[in-house]
Amino acid sequence: MKPDIKSRRKELNLTLEQVGDLVGVGKSTVRKWETGDIENMKRDKIVKLAKALRVSPSYIMGIEEEQPQIETLPVKKIPVVSRISAGLPIYSEENLIDYIYFATNKLNSDKEEFGLKVSGDSMDKIFQDGDIVVVEKDSIVENGQLGVVMINGYNATVKRIRYKGDQVILIPESNNTNHYPQVYGKDDEVKIIGRVVASQKLF
């Protein structure tokens, strides 16, 4: 690809003399570069001319530069709910508050995701009040992972989940010392709603 040195010079409102002064050659030499009468330029002149015209040396040499490949991520429209209550569908009208568009390649295309608005400060080391956590519904929550869990039919909560024998321990991640781990056993109804896979702020 032949570089259009003349057009580039005019874009910058530079004269032949000005370019020549910047490179250290006469204006006749610059004119010959523009017309292609001089094809074999010295390396130092290529570098100086590129700097004068604010282009890359590859451009001066007529080498077509590869454009960086921009990775496009799949985008999913995810419903956001204010809470999850027993006996009430997750996406009921009174629960549904918004939709977010989430771009990531980490979501499992075979799983259903929803957003849950964080309320309170029990997880404020990770999520702030009002943040949206993206939850992979019906996903297995491994020991130590973040999950959304419903206990004994009460509103679901976001906590770090640990298992110890037949016990489920919900661990807060809070700067508020009034929050402490909650331990539930076989006599409690523990329902794992899903695994937290991401978070997003709404502005």
ChimeraX attribute file (.defattr): number of C-alpha atoms within 10 A of each C-alpha:
attribute: neighborCount
match mode: 1-to-1
recipient: residues
	/A:1	9
	/A:2	12
	/A:3	17
	/A:4	15
	/A:5	21
	/A:6	17
	/A:7	11
	/A:8	15
	/A:9	18
	/A:10	12
	/A:11	10
	/A:12	11
	/A:13	10
	/A:14	15
	/A:15	14
	/A:16	19
	/A:17	17
	/A:18	17
	/A:19	20
	/A:20	20
	/A:21	13
	/A:22	13
	/A:23	19
	/A:24	14
	/A:25	15
	/A:26	14
	/A:27	16
	/A:28	12
	/A:29	16
	/A:30	23
	/A:31	18
	/A:32	12
	/A:33	19
	/A:34	20
	/A:35	13
	/A:36	14
	/A:37	11
	/A:38	12
	/A:39	11
	/A:40	10
	/A:41	12
	/A:42	8
	/A:43	11
	/A:44	10
	/A:45	15
	/A:46	19
	/A:47	18
	/A:48	17
	/A:49	22
	/A:50	19
	/A:51	14
	/A:52	18
	/A:53	20
	/A:54	12
	/A:55	14
	/A:56	15
	/A:57	18
	/A:58	14
	/A:59	17
	/A:60	22
	/A:61	18
	/A:62	12
	/A:63	13
	/A:64	12
	/A:65	9
	/A:66	6
	/A:67	6
	/A:68	6
	/A:69	6
	/A:70	6
	/A:71	6
	/A:72	9
	/A:73	11
	/A:74	13
	/A:75	13
	/A:76	15
	/A:77	12
	/A:78	17
	/A:79	19
	/A:80	23
	/A:81	22
	/A:82	19
	/A:83	20
	/A:84	22
	/A:85	14
	/A:86	13
	/A:87	8
	/A:88	11
	/A:89	11
	/A:90	19
	/A:91	16
	/A:92	11
	/A:93	9
	/A:94	12
	/A:95	18
	/A:96	16
	/A:97	16
	/A:98	12
	/A:99	14
	/A:100	17
	/A:101	11
	/A:102	18
	/A:103	13
	/A:104	13
	/A:105	11
	/A:106	10
	/A:107	19
	/A:108	12
	/A:109	10
	/A:110	7
	/A:111	11
	/A:112	14
	/A:113	24
	/A:114	21
	/A:115	28
	/A:116	28
	/A:117	23
	/A:118	22
	/A:119	18
	/A:120	12
	/A:121	18
	/A:122	24
	/A:123	21
	/A:124	17
	/A:125	12
	/A:126	12
	/A:127	21
	/A:128	17
	/A:129	14
	/A:130	17
	/A:131	19
	/A:132	23
	/A:133	23
	/A:134	24
	/A:135	27
	/A:136	24
	/A:137	18
	/A:138	15
	/A:139	17
	/A:140	13
	/A:141	20
	/A:142	13
	/A:143	14
	/A:144	14
	/A:145	14
	/A:146	21
	/A:147	28
	/A:148	25
	/A:149	23
	/A:150	19
	/A:151	15
	/A:152	13
	/A:153	15
	/A:154	13
	/A:155	12
	/A:156	20
	/A:157	20
	/A:158	26
	/A:159	23
	/A:160	23
	/A:161	23
	/A:162	18
	/A:163	14
	/A:164	10
	/A:165	8
	/A:166	10
	/A:167	15
	/A:168	18
	/A:169	19
	/A:170	23
	/A:171	20
	/A:172	22
	/A:173	19
	/A:174	18
	/A:175	12
	/A:176	13
	/A:177	9
	/A:178	7
	/A:179	14
	/A:180	13
	/A:181	13
	/A:182	12
	/A:183	14
	/A:184	17
	/A:185	13
	/A:186	10
	/A:187	9
	/A:188	13
	/A:189	13
	/A:190	16
	/A:191	14
	/A:192	19
	/A:193	21
	/A:194	22
	/A:195	26
	/A:196	24
	/A:197	16
	/A:198	16
	/A:199	17
	/A:200	15
	/A:201	12
	/A:202	8
	/A:203	5
